[in-house]
Amino acid sequence: MTFRSDLLPACADHLKEKLALSGELPTSDREALASFICPTVKKLLDGDMGELLRICYQIDLEEEKVKGILHYTAVGSIAMELSLALVDRQLWKLEIREKYSGSD
């Protein structure tokens, strides 16, 4: 799926808030943003699964998507796959919001 790169700063801001991150998040591309949040996702995956699931719920990441990643992704890739899914979902929500808020 292709997303508009001009929405990456807003996506980064939202994920920064949800994941309680500090500093500047990369907004050059979705992979860079996902790579940046990946260590935080990994830490939650390893130490506070309940909080990670709460964040996924708040971002509205589909339960089936989360289950699929957890069950069918290689253990070493789960955090990155979840990170990409979080970035993609947030970008999708921003695109939809913009599309329908501008159509008067």
C-alpha contacts under 8 A as a table, 3 or more apart, distances in Angstrom:
res1	aa1	res2	aa2	distance
3	F	7	L	8.00
3	F	88	D	7.98
3	F	91	L	6.74
3	F	92	W	7.34
3	F	95	E	7.99
4	R	7	L	5.85
4	R	8	L	7.58
4	R	91	L	7.99
4	R	95	E	7.81
5	S	8	L	5.40
5	S	28	S	7.57
5	S	29	D	6.72
6	D	9	P	7.00
7	L	10	A	5.54
7	L	11	C	6.21
7	L	91	L	6.67
7	L	94	L	7.00
7	L	95	E	7.61
8	L	11	C	4.89
8	L	12	A	5.95
8	L	27	T	5.31
8	L	28	S	7.51
8	L	29	D	7.14
8	L	30	R	7.19
8	L	91	L	7.12
9	P	12	A	5.04
9	P	13	D	6.18
9	P	27	T	5.57
10	A	13	D	5.06
10	A	14	H	6.27
10	A	94	L	7.95
11	C	14	H	5.22
11	C	15	L	6.22
11	C	87	V	7.05
11	C	90	Q	5.96
11	C	91	L	5.97
11	C	94	L	7.45
12	A	15	L	5.18
12	A	16	K	5.87
12	A	25	L	6.13
12	A	26	P	7.48
12	A	27	T	6.79
12	A	33	L	7.07
13	D	16	K	5.03
13	D	17	E	6.32
13	D	25	L	7.89
14	H	17	E	5.25
14	H	18	K	6.27
14	H	90	Q	7.93
15	L	18	K	5.00
15	L	19	L	5.83
15	L	87	V	7.74
15	L	90	Q	7.99
16	K	19	L	5.39
16	K	20	A	5.67
16	K	21	L	4.86
16	K	22	S	6.97
16	K	25	L	7.52
17	E	20	A	5.07
17	E	21	L	6.60
18	K	21	L	7.97
18	K	55	I	6.66
19	L	40	T	7.38
19	L	55	I	7.56
25	L	33	L	6.64
25	L	36	F	7.00
26	P	29	D	7.55
26	P	32	A	6.15
26	P	33	L	5.34
26	P	36	F	7.22
27	T	30	R	7.26
27	T	32	A	7.21
27	T	33	L	6.20
28	S	32	A	6.73
28	S	33	L	7.69
29	D	32	A	5.47
29	D	33	L	6.48
30	R	33	L	5.10
30	R	34	A	6.04
30	R	84	L	7.41
30	R	87	V	6.69
30	R	88	D	7.64
31	E	34	A	5.00
31	E	35	S	5.98
31	E	84	L	7.01
32	A	35	S	5.04
32	A	36	F	6.18
33	L	36	F	5.10
33	L	37	I	6.41
33	L	87	V	7.41
34	A	37	I	5.28
34	A	38	C	5.87
34	A	80	M	6.81
34	A	83	S	4.98
34	A	84	L	5.21
34	A	87	V	6.35
35	S	38	C	5.05
35	S	39	P	7.69
35	S	80	M	6.82
35	S	83	S	7.35
36	F	39	P	6.97
37	I	40	T	5.48
37	I	41	V	6.32
37	I	83	S	6.44
38	C	41	V	4.98
38	C	42	K	5.98
38	C	79	A	5.80
38	C	80	M	5.48
38	C	83	S	5.56
39	P	42	K	4.94
39	P	43	K	6.10
39	P	79	A	7.61
40	T	43	K	5.04
40	T	44	L	6.26
41	V	44	L	5.12
41	V	45	L	5.97
41	V	52	L	7.16
41	V	79	A	5.75
41	V	80	M	7.95
41	V	82	L	7.47
41	V	83	S	6.66
42	K	45	L	4.88
42	K	46	D	6.08
42	K	79	A	5.05
43	K	46	D	5.21
43	K	47	G	5.89
43	K	48	D	7.53
44	L	47	G	5.09
44	L	48	D	4.65
44	L	49	M	5.75
44	L	51	E	6.87
44	L	52	L	5.64
45	L	48	D	6.05
45	L	49	M	5.12
45	L	52	L	6.53
45	L	79	A	7.20
46	D	49	M	6.92
48	D	51	E	5.46
48	D	52	L	6.48
49	M	52	L	4.98
49	M	53	L	6.11
50	G	53	L	5.16
50	G	54	R	6.14
51	E	54	R	4.93
51	E	55	I	6.22
52	L	55	I	5.15
52	L	56	C	6.23
53	L	56	C	4.94
53	L	57	Y	6.07
54	R	57	Y	5.01
54	R	58	Q	6.15
55	I	58	Q	5.00
55	I	59	I	6.13
56	C	59	I	5.20
56	C	60	D	6.01
56	C	61	L	5.18
56	C	62	E	7.97
56	C	86	L	7.17
57	Y	60	D	4.79
57	Y	61	L	5.92
57	Y	62	E	7.72
57	Y	63	E	7.93
58	Q	61	L	7.72
59	I	86	L	7.22
59	I	89	R	7.27
59	I	90	Q	6.71
60	D	89	R	7.46
61	L	65	K	7.03
61	L	66	V	7.13
61	L	85	A	7.45
61	L	86	L	6.74
61	L	89	R	6.31
62	E	65	K	5.18
62	E	66	V	6.46
63	E	66	V	5.14
63	E	67	K	6.13
64	E	67	K	5.03
64	E	68	G	5.93
65	K	68	G	5.08
65	K	69	I	6.25
66	V	69	I	5.22
66	V	70	L	6.15
66	V	82	L	7.25
67	K	70	L	5.08
67	K	71	H	5.95
68	G	71	H	5.27
68	G	72	Y	5.60
68	G	73	T	7.48
69	I	72	Y	5.54
69	I	73	T	5.22
69	I	78	I	6.34
69	I	81	E	6.77
69	I	82	L	6.90
70	L	73	T	6.17
70	L	78	I	6.44
73	T	77	S	6.39
73	T	78	I	5.80
73	T	81	E	7.85
74	A	77	S	5.39
74	A	78	I	6.39
75	V	78	I	5.53
76	G	79	A	7.42
77	S	80	M	5.47
77	S	81	E	6.12
78	I	81	E	5.12
78	I	82	L	6.06
79	A	82	L	5.17
79	A	83	S	6.05
80	M	83	S	4.88
80	M	84	L	6.11
81	E	84	L	5.13
81	E	85	A	6.13
82	L	85	A	4.95
82	L	86	L	6.11
83	S	86	L	5.14
83	S	87	V	6.24
84	L	87	V	5.12
84	L	88	D	5.99
85	A	88	D	5.07
85	A	89	R	5.99
86	L	89	R	5.22
86	L	90	Q	6.17
87	V	90	Q	5.26
87	V	91	L	6.13
88	D	91	L	5.11
88	D	92	W	6.05
89	R	92	W	5.07
89	R	93	K	6.20
90	Q	93	K	5.11
90	Q	94	L	6.23
91	L	94	L	5.10
91	L	95	E	6.22
92	W	95	E	5.14
92	W	96	I	6.23
93	K	96	I	5.17
93	K	97	R	6.04
94	L	97	R	5.09
94	L	98	E	6.09
95	E	98	E	5.20
95	E	99	K	5.99
96	I	99	K	5.03
96	I	100	Y	6.20
97	R	100	Y	5.49
97	R	101	S	5.84
98	E	101	S	5.20
98	E	102	G	6.10
99	K	102	G	5.78
99	K	103	S	6.76
100	Y	103	S	5.40
101	S	104	D	7.51
